[in-house]
Amino acid sequence: MKTSSTQHGNKFSSFFCNLFGHHYVVSKRVTQHIKEYKCLHCQKEVTTDVSGKLSALTPQMQDINSTLEDMYRKRQNRHVQHVA
């Protein structure tokens, strides 16, 4: 049986997600509150936006998340050095 791939996986996976909904798992922790998620079935990627809702992970959102992650990491490192 030949299956064709779409942007978010193959047709069966897309059908499964359309029927039952996505099954997201955390793929990356940006900060304590902002995370990136990926669907196990169709590989669709989403992230938490400013209001706490899930939105599509666009290249612009990836840049924002990486910048935010760098700032968060630097702040955490600076905070640890002051305590020690």
One Martini backbone bead per residue (centre of mass of N, CA, C, O) as a GRO file, in nm:
protein
   84
    1MET     BB    1   0.093   0.039   0.026
    2LYS     BB    2   0.061   0.364  -0.081
    3THR     BB    3   0.191   0.665   0.062
    4SER     BB    4   0.147   1.001   0.107
    5SER     BB    5   0.299   1.297   0.172
    6THR     BB    6   0.282   1.563   0.382
    7GLN     BB    7   0.357   1.826   0.576
    8HIS     BB    8   0.222   1.637   0.836
    9GLY     BB    9   0.267   1.373   0.698
   10ASN     BB   10   0.058   1.137   0.645
   11LYS     BB   11  -0.267   1.067   0.572
   12PHE     BB   12  -0.334   0.895   0.820
   13SER     BB   13  -0.235   1.092   1.036
   14SER     BB   14  -0.415   1.327   0.953
   15PHE     BB   15  -0.679   1.177   0.995
   16PHE     BB   16  -0.641   1.111   1.293
   17CYS     BB   17  -0.622   1.412   1.385
   18ASN     BB   18  -0.898   1.502   1.269
   19LEU     BB   19  -1.065   1.297   1.443
   20PHE     BB   20  -0.899   1.307   1.750
   21GLY     BB   21  -0.654   1.469   1.750
   22HIS     BB   22  -0.386   1.578   1.896
   23HIS     BB   23  -0.054   1.451   2.026
   24TYR     BB   24   0.112   1.628   2.246
   25VAL     BB   25   0.461   1.698   2.302
   26VAL     BB   26   0.740   1.789   2.451
   27SER     BB   27   1.032   1.925   2.274
   28LYS     BB   28   1.067   2.218   2.427
   29ARG     BB   29   1.221   2.426   2.671
   30VAL     BB   30   1.232   2.762   2.712
   31THR     BB   31   1.067   2.790   2.973
   32GLN     BB   32   0.854   2.743   3.224
   33HIS     BB   33   0.599   2.854   3.028
   34ILE     BB   34   0.754   2.791   2.758
   35LYS     BB   35   0.668   2.571   2.485
   36GLU     BB   36   0.732   2.300   2.269
   37TYR     BB   37   0.537   2.114   2.033
   38LYS     BB   38   0.460   1.766   1.922
   39CYS     BB   39   0.317   1.552   1.714
   40LEU     BB   40   0.318   1.208   1.698
   41HIS     BB   41   0.168   1.170   1.413
   42CYS     BB   42   0.216   1.459   1.220
   43GLN     BB   43   0.448   1.673   1.327
   44LYS     BB   44   0.322   1.908   1.452
   45GLU     BB   45   0.402   2.248   1.544
   46VAL     BB   46   0.392   2.413   1.865
   47THR     BB   47   0.321   2.700   2.079
   48THR     BB   48   0.338   2.922   2.329
   49ASP     BB   49   0.188   3.206   2.387
   50VAL     BB   50   0.121   3.493   2.555
   51SER     BB   51  -0.176   3.369   2.651
   52GLY     BB   52  -0.126   3.032   2.660
   53LYS     BB   53  -0.165   2.942   2.377
   54LEU     BB   54  -0.178   2.762   2.092
   55SER     BB   55   0.061   2.794   1.823
   56ALA     BB   56   0.217   2.815   1.551
   57LEU     BB   57   0.545   2.722   1.436
   58THR     BB   58   0.713   2.965   1.324
   59PRO     BB   59   0.995   3.121   1.235
   60GLN     BB   60   0.935   3.363   1.418
   61MET     BB   61   0.879   3.196   1.678
   62GLN     BB   62   1.157   3.060   1.687
   63ASP     BB   63   1.319   3.319   1.728
   64ILE     BB   64   1.181   3.410   1.985
   65ASN     BB   65   1.243   3.154   2.153
   66SER     BB   66   1.554   3.164   2.131
   67THR     BB   67   1.589   3.442   2.260
   68LEU     BB   68   1.441   3.378   2.524
   69GLU     BB   69   1.624   3.143   2.607
   70ASP     BB   70   1.886   3.305   2.631
   71MET     BB   71   1.788   3.510   2.841
   72TYR     BB   72   1.705   3.302   3.056
   73ARG     BB   73   1.979   3.162   3.088
   74LYS     BB   74   2.145   3.415   3.169
   75ARG     BB   75   1.975   3.483   3.419
   76GLN     BB   76   2.022   3.217   3.569
   77ASN     BB   77   2.333   3.237   3.582
   78ARG     BB   78   2.345   3.508   3.735
   79HIS     BB   79   2.183   3.415   3.984
   80VAL     BB   80   2.379   3.187   4.073
   81GLN     BB   81   2.637   3.366   4.114
   82HIS     BB   82   2.516   3.551   4.346
   83VAL     BB   83   2.464   3.321   4.554
   84ALA     BB   84   2.770   3.190   4.573
   0.00000   0.00000   0.00000
